[in-house]
């Protein structure tokens, strides 16, 4: 996502594997990352440089500061948005079905995220066509067209 910080300066911001900010322009910024209003970290980024923090599901806010003044803020609120969840399962062999415990844990995680953030979860499960999944688990299929606000891989025990 291209985000205009100010004239002749922008950031490329992604929430895919990590929360990454790449600065384009001639101005350095103190960049602050927040998730669910908790400060995750901050760093000074110059044009042509990038920084990132480990991604977790949440409402992210990225603030851009210059000389102790906040210049702009990017808000990645998840309400009514799409999230791509790529669940990773322990002890899953190729061709084996998900255990009832794994399936239950995945459903619990999806229900928690949708109720907590008001978002829509789309799951990428490799070979999902081989599994008998409940209707409330929406899987990503080739040629599906979503504008994901966040893409994350999580371990499901």
DSSP file (Angstrom, degrees, kcal/mol; ACC not computed):
  #  RESIDUE AA STRUCTURE BP1 BP2  ACC     N-H-->O    O-->H-N    N-H-->O    O-->H-N    TCO  KAPPA ALPHA  PHI   PSI    X-CA   Y-CA   Z-CA
    1    1 A X              0   0    0      0, 0.0    12,-2.8     0, 0.0     2,-0.5   0.000 360.0 360.0 360.0 124.9    0.0    0.0    0.0
    2    2 A X  E     -A   12   0A   0     10,-0.2     2,-0.5     8,-0.1    10,-0.2  -0.751 360.0-171.1 -84.7 128.1    1.4    3.4   -1.0
    3    3 A X  E     -A   11   0A   0      8,-3.1     8,-2.8    -2,-0.5     2,-0.6  -0.976  18.7-136.7-126.2 118.4    0.8    6.0    1.7
    4    4 A X  E     -A   10   0A   0     -2,-0.5     6,-0.3     6,-0.2     3,-0.1  -0.627  19.9-179.1 -75.8 116.6    1.5    9.7    1.1
    5    5 A X  E     -     0   0A   0      4,-1.5     2,-0.3    -2,-0.6     5,-0.2   0.921  67.3 -42.2 -79.0 -48.4    3.3   11.1    4.1
    6    6 A X  E >  S-A    9   0A   0      3,-1.8     3,-1.9    66,-0.0    -1,-0.4  -0.928  92.5 -40.0-164.7 179.4    3.5   14.5    2.7
    7    7 A X  T 3  S+     0   0    0     -2,-0.3     3,-0.1     1,-0.3    -3,-0.0  -0.250 127.9   4.3 -55.3 132.9    4.4   16.1   -0.7
    8    8 A X  T 3  S+     0   0    0      1,-0.1    18,-0.6    17,-0.1     2,-0.3   0.701 119.0  85.9  64.8  23.7    7.3   14.4   -2.4
    9    9 A X  E <   +AB   6  25A   0     -3,-1.9    -3,-1.8    16,-0.2    -4,-1.5  -0.935  47.6 156.9-154.4 128.0    7.5   11.7    0.3
   10   10 A X  E     -AB   4  24A   0     14,-2.6    14,-3.1    -2,-0.3     2,-0.4  -0.931  26.1-135.7-144.1 170.4    5.6    8.4    0.7
   11   11 A X  E     -AB   3  23A   0     -8,-2.8    -8,-3.1    -2,-0.3     2,-0.6  -0.964  10.9-139.5-126.6 144.6    5.9    5.1    2.4
   12   12 A X  E     -AB   2  22A   0     10,-2.7    10,-2.1    -2,-0.4     2,-0.5  -0.937  29.5-170.1 -98.6 121.0    5.1    1.6    1.2
   13   13 A X  E     + B   0  21A   0    -12,-2.8     2,-0.3    -2,-0.6     8,-0.2  -0.948   8.5 175.6-119.8 129.8    3.4   -0.2    4.0
   14   14 A X  E     - B   0  20A   0      6,-2.1     6,-2.3    -2,-0.5     2,-0.2  -0.972  25.0-164.0-133.5 149.8    2.7   -3.9    4.1
   15   15 A X  E     + B   0  19A   0     -2,-0.3   136,-2.8     4,-0.2     2,-0.3  -0.666  52.0 120.1-126.9  72.3    1.2   -6.3    6.6
   16   16 A X  B    S-d  151   0B   0      2,-1.4     2,-0.3    -2,-0.2   136,-0.2  -0.844  94.4 -26.1-142.5  96.0    2.3   -9.6    5.1
   17   17 A X  S    S+     0   0    0    134,-1.8    38,-0.8    -2,-0.3     2,-0.3  -0.118 139.7  17.3  86.8 -39.3    4.6  -11.8    7.3
   18   18 A X  E    S- C   0  54A   0     -2,-0.3    -2,-1.4    36,-0.2     2,-0.9  -0.945  87.8-100.8-149.8 170.3    5.8   -8.7    9.1
   19   19 A X  E     -BC  15  53A   0     34,-3.2    34,-1.4    -2,-0.3     2,-0.4  -0.853  53.8-177.0 -97.9 103.1    4.7   -5.1    9.6
   20   20 A X  E     -BC  14  52A   0     -6,-2.3    -6,-2.1    -2,-0.9     2,-0.4  -0.840  20.7-172.6-115.9 138.4    7.0   -3.3    7.1
   21   21 A X  E     -BC  13  51A   0     30,-2.8    30,-2.3    -2,-0.4     2,-0.5  -0.997   3.2-173.2-127.1 127.6    7.5    0.3    6.2
   22   22 A X  E     -BC  12  50A   0    -10,-2.1   -10,-2.7    -2,-0.4     2,-0.4  -0.988  16.8-142.4-121.7 125.1    9.7    1.5    3.4
   23   23 A X  E     -B   11   0A   0     26,-2.6    25,-3.0    -2,-0.5     2,-0.5  -0.710  14.0-171.9 -93.6 134.7   10.3    5.2    3.0
   24   24 A X  E     +B   10   0A   0    -14,-3.1   -14,-2.6    -2,-0.4     2,-0.3  -0.991  51.0  47.5-122.5 120.5   10.6    6.9   -0.5
   25   25 A X  E    S-B    9   0A   0     -2,-0.5   -16,-0.2   -16,-0.2    22,-0.1  -0.856  92.0 -75.3 140.1-175.5   11.7   10.5   -0.5
   26   26 A X  S    S+     0   0    0    -18,-0.6     2,-0.4    -2,-0.3   -17,-0.1   0.374  93.5  90.7-100.4   3.2   14.4   12.8    0.9
   27   27 A X        -     0   0    0     -3,-0.1     2,-0.3    19,-0.1    18,-0.0  -0.843  64.9-138.9-108.6 135.4   13.1   13.1    4.5
   28   28 A X        -     0   0    0     -2,-0.4     2,-0.4    18,-0.2    18,-0.2  -0.657  24.4-167.1 -83.8 147.4   14.0   11.0    7.5
   29   29 A X  E     -H   45   0C   0     16,-2.5    16,-2.9    -2,-0.3     2,-0.8  -0.979  28.1-128.0-133.2 145.7   11.2   10.1    9.9
   30   30 A X  E     -HI  44  65C   0     35,-2.6    35,-2.6    -2,-0.4     2,-0.5  -0.874  37.4-158.8 -84.4 116.5   10.9    8.6   13.3
   31   31 A X  E     -HI  43  64C   0     12,-3.1    12,-2.0    -2,-0.8     2,-0.5  -0.876   7.9-165.2-106.5 128.9    8.4    5.8   12.6
   32   32 A X  E     -HI  42  63C   0     31,-2.3    31,-2.6    -2,-0.5     2,-0.5  -0.955   5.2-154.0-117.7 130.4    6.4    4.3   15.4
   33   33 A X  E     -HI  41  62C   0      8,-3.0     7,-2.9    -2,-0.5     8,-1.3  -0.878  14.2-179.3-103.7 130.4    4.5    1.0   15.2
   34   34 A X  E     -HI  39  61C   0     27,-2.4    27,-2.3    -2,-0.5     2,-0.4  -0.980  11.1-167.7-126.4 141.5    1.5    0.4   17.4
   35   35 A X  E >  S-HI  38  60C   0      3,-2.3     3,-1.6    -2,-0.4    25,-0.2  -0.985  82.7 -12.5-128.5 122.2   -0.7   -2.7   17.5
   36   36 A X  T 3  S-     0   0    0     23,-2.8    24,-0.1    -2,-0.4    -1,-0.1   0.896 129.6 -57.2  52.8  43.2   -4.0   -2.4   19.4
   37   37 A X  T 3  S+     0   0    0     22,-0.5     2,-0.5     1,-0.2    -1,-0.3   0.544 111.9 123.0  66.7  11.1   -2.7    0.9   20.8
   38   38 A X  E <   -H   35   0C   0     -3,-1.6    -3,-2.3     0, 0.0     2,-0.4  -0.896  69.2-117.9-101.7 128.5    0.4   -0.7   22.3
   39   39 A X  E     +H   34   0C   0     -2,-0.5    -5,-0.3    -5,-0.2     3,-0.1  -0.507  32.0 178.8 -66.0 119.9    3.8    0.6   21.2
   40   40 A X  E     -     0   0C   0     -7,-2.9     2,-0.3    -2,-0.4    -1,-0.2   0.830  57.0 -59.1 -88.8 -39.5    5.6   -2.2   19.4
   41   41 A X  E     -H   33   0C   0     -8,-1.3    -8,-3.0    12,-0.1    -1,-0.4  -0.955  43.2-135.2 171.7 173.4    8.7   -0.2   18.5
   42   42 A X  E     +H   32   0C   0     -2,-0.3     2,-0.3   -10,-0.2   -10,-0.2  -0.986  17.6 170.6-148.8 155.1   10.1    2.8   16.7
   43   43 A X  E     -H   31   0C   0    -12,-2.0   -12,-3.1    -2,-0.3     2,-0.5  -0.974  36.7-107.1-161.0 155.6   13.1    3.6   14.5
   44   44 A X  E     -H   30   0C   0     -2,-0.3     2,-0.4   -14,-0.2   -14,-0.2  -0.770  37.2-168.3 -87.3 126.1   14.4    6.4   12.3
   45   45 A X  E     -H   29   0C   0    -16,-2.9   -16,-2.5    -2,-0.5     2,-0.2  -0.968   4.5-160.6-120.9 132.5   14.0    5.6    8.6
   46   46 A X    >   -     0   0    0     -2,-0.4     3,-2.2   -18,-0.2   -23,-0.4  -0.619  43.9 -71.2-100.7 163.6   15.6    7.5    5.8
   47   47 A X  T 3  S+     0   0    0      1,-0.3   -23,-0.2    -2,-0.2    -1,-0.1  -0.304 124.3  23.7 -53.6 133.1   14.6    7.6    2.1
   48   48 A X  T 3  S+     0   0    0    -25,-3.0     2,-0.3     1,-0.3    -1,-0.3   0.424 105.9 104.2  87.7  -0.9   15.4    4.2    0.5
   49   49 A X    <   -     0   0    0     -3,-2.2   -26,-2.6   -26,-0.2    -1,-0.3  -0.753  49.9-162.6-112.2 159.8   15.4    2.4    3.9
   50   50 A X  E     -C   22   0A   0     -2,-0.3     2,-0.3   -28,-0.2   -28,-0.2  -0.945   5.4-171.2-137.5 160.3   12.9    0.1    5.5
   51   51 A X  E     -C   21   0A   0    -30,-2.3   -30,-2.8    -2,-0.3     2,-0.3  -0.974   7.8-176.6-145.8 157.7   12.1   -1.3    8.9
   52   52 A X  E     -C   20   0A   0     -2,-0.3     2,-0.3   -32,-0.2   -32,-0.2  -0.986  13.8-155.5-153.5 161.4    9.7   -3.9   10.2
   53   53 A X  E     -C   19   0A   0    -34,-1.4   -34,-3.2    -2,-0.3   -12,-0.1  -0.942  46.3 -78.9-133.9 157.2    8.4   -5.6   13.3
   54   54 A X  E     -C   18   0A   0     -2,-0.3     2,-0.3   -36,-0.2   -36,-0.2  -0.307  52.4-123.7 -58.9 132.7    6.9   -9.1   13.8
   55   55 A X        +     0   0    0    -38,-0.8     2,-0.3    96,-0.1    -1,-0.1  -0.571  34.8 168.1 -83.4 139.5    3.3   -9.2   12.6
   56   56 A X        -     0   0    0     -2,-0.3     2,-0.3     2,-0.1    98,-0.0  -0.956  46.3 -87.4-139.3 159.8    0.4  -10.2   14.8
   57   57 A X  S    S+     0   0    0     -2,-0.3     2,-0.3   -22,-0.0   -22,-0.0  -0.508  79.2  95.1 -70.4 129.3   -3.3   -9.9   14.2
   58   58 A X  S    S-     0   0    0     -2,-0.3     2,-0.8    18,-0.1    -2,-0.1  -0.942  82.0 -64.1 169.8 174.4   -4.5   -6.6   15.4
   59   59 A X        -     0   0    0     -2,-0.3   -23,-2.8    18,-0.1   -22,-0.5  -0.767  56.3-157.6 -84.5 110.6   -5.4   -3.0   14.5
   60   60 A X  E     -IJ  35  76C   0     16,-1.3    16,-3.5    -2,-0.8     2,-0.4  -0.673  13.1-171.2 -94.3 143.5   -2.1   -1.5   13.5
   61   61 A X  E     -IJ  34  75C   0    -27,-2.3   -27,-2.4    -2,-0.3     2,-0.5  -0.999   4.6-163.4-132.7 130.7   -1.2    2.2   13.5
   62   62 A X  E     -IJ  33  74C   0     12,-2.8    12,-3.1    -2,-0.4     2,-0.4  -0.967   9.0-162.9-116.4 120.6    2.0    3.6   11.9
   63   63 A X  E     -IJ  32  73C   0    -31,-2.6   -31,-2.3    -2,-0.5     2,-0.5  -0.842   6.9-152.5-106.7 141.8    3.0    7.2   13.0
   64   64 A X  E     -IJ  31  72C   0      8,-2.7     7,-3.1    -2,-0.4     8,-1.3  -0.961  18.8-174.3-115.5 119.0    5.5    9.4   11.1
   65   65 A X  E     -IJ  30  70C   0    -35,-2.6   -35,-2.6    -2,-0.5     2,-0.3  -0.867  13.4-178.9-117.9 145.6    7.3   11.9   13.2
   66   66 A X  E >  S- J   0  69C   0      3,-2.6     3,-1.3    -2,-0.3   -37,-0.1  -0.960  76.0 -12.2-142.7 125.1    9.7   14.7   12.3
   67   67 A X  T 3  S-     0   0    0     -2,-0.3     3,-0.1     1,-0.3    -1,-0.1   0.910 128.4 -53.5  51.2  49.5   11.3   17.0   14.9
   68   68 A X  T 3  S+     0   0    0      1,-0.2     2,-0.4   -38,-0.0    -1,-0.3   0.671 117.7 111.7  62.4  19.9    9.0   15.8   17.7
   69   69 A X  E <  S-J   66   0C   0     -3,-1.3    -3,-2.6     0, 0.0     2,-0.5  -0.990  71.0-125.9-123.7 128.8    5.9   16.6   15.6
   70   70 A X  E     -J   65   0C   0     -2,-0.4    -5,-0.3    -5,-0.2     3,-0.1  -0.629  25.8-176.5 -74.1 120.6    3.6   13.9   14.2
   71   71 A X  E     -     0   0C   0     -7,-3.1     2,-0.3    -2,-0.5    -6,-0.2   0.864  61.2 -20.8 -85.5 -41.6    3.5   14.5   10.4
   72   72 A X  E     -J   64   0C   0     -8,-1.3    -8,-2.7     2,-0.0     2,-0.3  -0.977  54.3-142.6-162.7 166.1    1.0   11.8    9.5
   73   73 A X  E     -J   63   0C   0     -2,-0.3     2,-0.5   -10,-0.2   -10,-0.2  -0.999   5.3-150.9-142.3 137.7   -0.5    8.5   10.6
   74   74 A X  E     -J   62   0C   0    -12,-3.1   -12,-2.8    -2,-0.3     2,-0.6  -0.944  14.8-160.2-107.5 126.3   -1.5    5.3    8.8
   75   75 A X  E     -J   61   0C   0     -2,-0.5     2,-0.7   -14,-0.2   -14,-0.2  -0.932  10.9-172.2-112.3 117.5   -4.4    3.4   10.4
   76   76 A X  E     +J   60   0C   0    -16,-3.5   -16,-1.3    -2,-0.6     2,-0.3  -0.589  18.2 175.7-106.5  68.0   -4.8   -0.3    9.5
   77   77 A X        -     0   0    0     -2,-0.7   -18,-0.1   -18,-0.2    -2,-0.1  -0.572  23.0-151.7 -77.0 134.1   -8.1   -0.9   11.2
   78   78 A X    >   +     0   0    0     -2,-0.3     3,-2.1     3,-0.1    42,-0.2   0.526  50.5 126.6 -88.1  -6.7   -9.5   -4.4   10.6
   79   79 A X  T 3  S-     0   0    0      1,-0.3    40,-0.2    40,-0.1    39,-0.2  -0.305  88.5  -3.7 -57.3 129.2  -13.2   -3.7   11.0
   80   80 A X  T 3  S+     0   0    0     38,-3.2    -1,-0.3     1,-0.2     2,-0.2   0.703 111.3 119.1  60.5  23.7  -15.1   -4.9    7.9
   81   81 A X    <   -     0   0    0     -3,-2.1    39,-3.1    37,-0.2     2,-0.4  -0.630  65.6-107.6-112.4 173.5  -11.9   -5.9    6.2
   82   82 A X  E     -fe 120 148B   0     65,-0.7    67,-2.6    -2,-0.2    68,-0.8  -0.854  26.5-168.4-103.9 136.2  -10.4   -9.2    4.9
   83   83 A X  E     -fe 121 150B   0     37,-2.6    39,-2.9    -2,-0.4     2,-0.7  -0.980  15.5-142.0-120.4 134.3   -7.6  -11.0    6.6
   84   84 A X  E     -fe 122 151B   0     66,-2.5    68,-2.8    -2,-0.4     2,-0.6  -0.878  20.3-169.3 -96.1 115.3   -5.7  -13.9    5.0
   85   85 A X  E     -fe 123 152B   0     37,-2.8    39,-2.4    -2,-0.7     2,-0.8  -0.920   9.6-167.2-106.5 122.2   -5.0  -16.5    7.6
   86   86 A X  E     - e   0 153B   0     66,-3.0    68,-1.4    -2,-0.6     2,-0.2  -0.830  16.2-155.3-108.3  92.7   -2.6  -19.3    6.7
   87   87 A X  E     - e   0 154B   0     -2,-0.8     2,-0.5    66,-0.2    68,-0.2  -0.479   2.7-156.6 -73.1 135.2   -3.0  -21.9    9.5
   88   88 A X  E     - e   0 155B   0     66,-3.2    68,-3.5    -2,-0.2     2,-0.4  -0.940  10.3-153.1-110.2 131.2    0.0  -24.2   10.0
   89   89 A X  E >   - e   0 156B   0     -2,-0.5     3,-0.7    66,-0.2     2,-0.2  -0.858   8.8-131.6-111.4 138.2   -0.8  -27.5   11.7
   90   90 A X  T 3  S+     0   0    0     66,-1.0     3,-0.1    -2,-0.4    12,-0.1  -0.561  89.4  13.6 -79.9 150.2    1.6  -29.6   13.8
   91   91 A X  T 3  S+     0   0    0     -2,-0.2     2,-0.6     1,-0.2    -1,-0.2   0.828  85.8 145.3  56.3  37.7    1.8  -33.3   13.1
   92   92 A X    <   -     0   0    0     -3,-0.7     2,-0.3     6,-0.0    -1,-0.2  -0.926  31.4-162.0-109.0 115.9    0.0  -33.0    9.7
   93   93 A X    >   -     0   0    0     -2,-0.6     3,-2.4     4,-0.2    -3,-0.0  -0.666  35.5 -86.7 -94.0 150.0    1.2  -35.4    7.1
   94   94 A X  T 3  S+     0   0    0     -2,-0.3    -1,-0.1     1,-0.3     3,-0.1  -0.295 115.9  14.9 -55.1 133.5    0.6  -34.9    3.4
   95   95 A X  T 3  S+     0   0    0      1,-0.3    -1,-0.3    -3,-0.1     2,-0.2   0.319  99.2 121.4  84.7  -9.0   -2.7  -36.5    2.5
   96   96 A X    <   -     0   0    0     -3,-2.4    -1,-0.3     1,-0.1     2,-0.1  -0.612  62.1-119.7 -88.2 149.5   -3.9  -36.8    6.1
   97   97 A X        -     0   0    0     -2,-0.2    -4,-0.2     1,-0.1     2,-0.1  -0.455  33.6 -93.5 -82.4 157.2   -7.1  -35.1    7.3
   98   98 A X        -     0   0    0     -2,-0.1    -1,-0.1     1,-0.1    34,-0.1  -0.457  44.6-116.8 -64.9 140.2   -7.2  -32.5   10.0
   99   99 A X     >  -     0   0    0     -2,-0.1     4,-2.6     1,-0.1     5,-0.2  -0.379  23.0-111.8 -72.8 160.7   -7.9  -34.0   13.4
  100  100 A X  H  > S+     0   0    0      1,-0.2     4,-2.3     2,-0.2     5,-0.1   0.853 120.6  53.2 -61.7 -33.1  -11.1  -32.9   15.1
  101  101 A X  H  > S+     0   0    0      2,-0.2     4,-2.5     1,-0.2    -1,-0.2   0.913 109.7  46.6 -67.5 -43.7   -9.0  -31.1   17.7
  102  102 A X  H  > S+     0   0    0      2,-0.2     4,-2.3     1,-0.2    -2,-0.2   0.915 113.9  48.4 -63.9 -42.9   -7.1  -29.1   15.0
  103  103 A X  H  X S+     0   0    0     -4,-2.6     4,-2.4     2,-0.2    -2,-0.2   0.913 112.0  49.2 -63.5 -43.4  -10.4  -28.3   13.2
  104  104 A X  H  X S+     0   0    0     -4,-2.3     4,-2.5    -5,-0.2    -2,-0.2   0.908 111.2  49.5 -62.5 -42.9  -12.0  -27.2   16.5
  105  105 A X  H  X S+     0   0    0     -4,-2.5     4,-2.1     2,-0.2    -2,-0.2   0.876 110.7  50.4 -65.7 -37.4   -8.9  -25.0   17.3
  106  106 A X  H  X S+     0   0    0     -4,-2.3     4,-2.6     2,-0.2    -2,-0.2   0.929 111.0  48.1 -65.2 -45.2   -9.0  -23.4   13.9
  107  107 A X  H  X S+     0   0    0     -4,-2.4     4,-2.7     1,-0.2    -2,-0.2   0.908 111.2  51.4 -61.7 -41.8  -12.8  -22.7   14.2
  108  108 A X  H  X S+     0   0    0     -4,-2.5     4,-2.4     2,-0.2    -1,-0.2   0.907 110.7  48.5 -60.6 -42.0  -12.1  -21.2   17.7
  109  109 A X  H  X S+     0   0    0     -4,-2.1     4,-2.5     2,-0.2    -2,-0.2   0.927 112.5  47.6 -65.8 -44.7   -9.4  -19.0   16.3
  110  110 A X  H  X S+     0   0    0     -4,-2.6     4,-2.5     1,-0.2     5,-0.2   0.932 113.1  48.8 -61.3 -46.5  -11.5  -17.7   13.4
  111  111 A X  H  X S+     0   0    0     -4,-2.7     4,-2.1     1,-0.2     5,-0.2   0.897 111.6  49.9 -61.4 -41.0  -14.5  -17.0   15.7
  112  112 A X  H  X S+     0   0    0     -4,-2.4     4,-2.8    -5,-0.2     5,-0.2   0.945 112.6  46.1 -62.8 -48.3  -12.2  -15.1   18.1
  113  113 A X  H  X S+     0   0    0     -4,-2.5     4,-2.5     1,-0.2     6,-0.5   0.905 113.4  48.3 -63.9 -42.2  -10.7  -13.0   15.4
  114  114 A X  H  X S+     0   0    0     -4,-2.5     4,-1.5    -5,-0.2    -1,-0.2   0.895 117.0  42.2 -67.8 -37.9  -14.0  -12.1   13.8
  115  115 A X  H  < S+     0   0    0     -4,-2.1    -2,-0.2    -5,-0.2    -1,-0.2   0.877 117.6  46.7 -75.1 -35.9  -15.6  -11.2   17.1
  116  116 A X  H  < S+     0   0    0     -4,-2.8    -2,-0.2    -5,-0.2    -3,-0.2   0.893 130.6  18.0 -71.0 -41.1  -12.6   -9.3   18.4
  117  117 A X  H  < S-     0   0    0     -4,-2.5    -3,-0.2    -5,-0.2    -2,-0.2   0.497  92.0-125.0-114.9  -6.7  -11.9   -7.3   15.2
  118  118 A X     <  +     0   0    0     -4,-1.5   -38,-3.2    -5,-0.4     2,-0.2   0.854  65.8 135.8  65.1  33.6  -15.1   -7.4   13.2
  119  119 A X        -     0   0    0     -6,-0.5     2,-0.5   -40,-0.2    -1,-0.2  -0.532  58.8-113.2-109.7 174.6  -13.2   -8.7   10.2
  120  120 A X  E     -f   82   0B   0    -39,-3.1   -37,-2.6   -42,-0.2     2,-0.5  -0.952  27.7-148.0-110.4 123.7  -13.7  -11.5    7.6
  121  121 A X  E     -f   83   0B   0     -2,-0.5    17,-0.5   -39,-0.2     2,-0.5  -0.815  13.0-173.9 -98.1 126.6  -11.2  -14.4    7.8
  122  122 A X  E     -fg  84 138B   0    -39,-2.9   -37,-2.8    -2,-0.5     2,-0.4  -0.984  17.4-146.4-114.4 127.0  -10.2  -16.1    4.6
  123  123 A X  E     -fg  85 139B   0     15,-3.4    17,-3.0    -2,-0.5     2,-0.7  -0.770   9.3-155.0 -99.7 136.5   -8.0  -19.2    5.1
  124  124 A X        +     0   0    0    -39,-2.4     2,-0.5    -2,-0.4   -37,-0.1  -0.922  24.2 170.2-104.6 106.4   -5.3  -20.4    2.9
  125  125 A X    >   -     0   0    0     -2,-0.7     3,-1.7    15,-0.2     4,-0.2  -0.969  37.2-119.6-118.5 115.6   -5.0  -24.1    3.6
  126  126 A X  T 3  S+     0   0    0     -2,-0.5    -2,-0.0     1,-0.3   -40,-0.0  -0.296  98.1   4.6 -56.4 132.1   -2.8  -26.1    1.2
  127  127 A X  T >  S+     0   0    0      1,-0.1     3,-2.3     2,-0.1     4,-0.3   0.825  80.5 160.4  61.1  35.1   -4.9  -28.7   -0.6
  128  128 A X  G X   +     0   0    0     -3,-1.7     3,-1.5     1,-0.3     5,-0.2   0.759  63.5  71.1 -59.6 -24.1   -8.0  -27.5    1.1
  129  129 A X  G 3  S+     0   0    0      1,-0.3    -1,-0.3    -4,-0.2    -2,-0.1   0.697  91.3  60.4 -66.4 -16.1  -10.1  -29.2   -1.5
  130  130 A X  G <  S+     0   0    0     -3,-2.3     2,-0.3     2,-0.0    -1,-0.3   0.597  95.7  76.8 -84.5 -11.4   -9.1  -32.5    0.1
  131  131 A X  S <  S-     0   0    0     -3,-1.5     2,-1.0    -4,-0.3   -34,-0.0  -0.719  77.3-130.9-104.5 150.1  -10.6  -31.7    3.4
  132  132 A X        +     0   0    0     -2,-0.3     2,-0.3   -34,-0.1    -3,-0.1  -0.838  41.3 179.0 -94.8  98.4  -14.2  -31.7    4.5
  133  133 A X        -     0   0    0     -2,-1.0   -30,-0.0    -5,-0.2    -2,-0.0  -0.770  30.8-105.7-105.7 146.1  -14.4  -28.2    6.1
  134  134 A X    >   -     0   0    0     -2,-0.3     3,-1.7     1,-0.1    -1,-0.1  -0.263  34.3-110.0 -63.8 158.1  -17.4  -26.6    7.7
  135  135 A X  T 3  S+     0   0    0      1,-0.3    -1,-0.1     3,-0.1    -2,-0.0   0.756 113.3  66.6 -62.8 -26.3  -19.2  -23.8    5.8
  136  136 A X  T 3  S+     0   0    0      1,-0.1     2,-0.8     2,-0.1    -1,-0.3   0.553  84.5  81.5 -78.0  -3.5  -18.0  -21.1    8.2
  137  137 A X  S <  S-     0   0    0     -3,-1.7     2,-0.6   -15,-0.0    -1,-0.1  -0.886  70.0-162.9 -99.3 107.4  -14.4  -21.7    7.1
  138  138 A X  E     -g  122   0B   0     -2,-0.8   -15,-3.4   -17,-0.5     2,-0.3  -0.795   7.6-155.7 -91.9 124.1  -13.9  -19.8    3.9
  139  139 A X  E     -g  123   0B   0     -2,-0.6     2,-0.4   -17,-0.2   -15,-0.2  -0.752  18.5-111.9-104.3 150.0  -10.9  -20.9    1.9
  140  140 A X        -     0   0    0    -17,-3.0     2,-0.3    -2,-0.3   -15,-0.2  -0.625  36.6-169.6 -78.5 128.7   -8.9  -18.9   -0.6
  141  141 A X    >   -     0   0    0     -2,-0.4     3,-2.2   -17,-0.1   -17,-0.0  -0.853  34.5 -83.1-118.5 155.3   -9.2  -20.2   -4.1
  142  142 A X  T 3  S+     0   0    0     -2,-0.3     3,-0.1     1,-0.3    -1,-0.1  -0.291 116.4  19.3 -55.4 138.3   -7.3  -19.4   -7.3
  143  143 A X  T 3  S+     0   0    0      1,-0.3    -1,-0.3    -3,-0.0     2,-0.1   0.445  85.7 144.0  75.3   3.9   -8.6  -16.2   -8.9
  144  144 A X    <   -     0   0    0     -3,-2.2     2,-0.6     1,-0.1    -1,-0.3  -0.504  43.4-142.9 -66.0 144.0  -10.4  -15.1   -5.8
  145  145 A X        +     0   0    0     -2,-0.1     2,-0.3    -3,-0.1    -1,-0.1  -0.873  35.4 150.2-118.9  99.1  -10.3  -11.3   -5.6
  146  146 A X        -     0   0    0     -2,-0.6     2,-0.8     2,-0.0    -2,-0.0  -0.926  42.9-139.7-124.3 150.4   -9.8   -9.9   -2.1
  147  147 A X        -     0   0    0     -2,-0.3   -65,-0.7   -64,-0.0     2,-0.3  -0.836  31.7-156.9-105.8  89.8   -8.1   -6.7   -0.8
  148  148 A X  E     - e   0  82B   0     -2,-0.8   -65,-0.2     1,-0.2  -133,-0.1  -0.500  18.5-166.8 -74.3 130.8   -6.4   -8.2    2.3
  149  149 A X  E    S+     0   0B   0    -67,-2.6     2,-0.3     1,-0.3   -66,-0.2   0.682  80.5  13.6 -83.1 -21.2   -5.5   -5.7    5.0
  150  150 A X  E     - e   0  83B   0    -68,-0.8   -66,-2.5   -72,-0.1     2,-0.4  -0.974  60.9-164.5-157.7 137.8   -3.3   -8.3    6.7
  151  151 A X  E     +de  16  84B   0   -136,-2.8  -134,-1.8    -2,-0.3     2,-0.3  -0.990  23.7 166.8-128.8 122.9   -1.8  -11.6    5.7
  152  152 A X  E     - e   0  85B   0    -68,-2.8   -66,-3.0    -2,-0.4     2,-0.5  -0.982  31.6-142.9-142.8 147.7   -0.5  -13.9    8.5
  153  153 A X  E     + e   0  86B   0     -2,-0.3     2,-0.4   -68,-0.2   -66,-0.2  -0.935  28.1 179.5-106.4 129.2    0.7  -17.4    9.1
  154  154 A X  E     - e   0  87B   0    -68,-1.4   -66,-3.2    -2,-0.5     2,-0.4  -0.985  28.1-120.4-134.0 143.6   -0.2  -18.9   12.5
  155  155 A X  E     - e   0  88B   0     -2,-0.4     2,-0.5   -68,-0.2   -66,-0.2  -0.676  22.1-161.8 -81.6 131.2    0.4  -22.2   14.1
  156  156 A X  E       e   0  89B   0    -68,-3.5   -66,-1.0    -2,-0.4   -50,-0.1  -0.971 360.0 360.0-112.8 120.0   -2.8  -24.1   15.1
  157  157 A X              0   0    0     -2,-0.5   -55,-0.1   -68,-0.2    -1,-0.1   0.456 360.0 360.0 -81.5 360.0   -2.1  -26.9   17.7
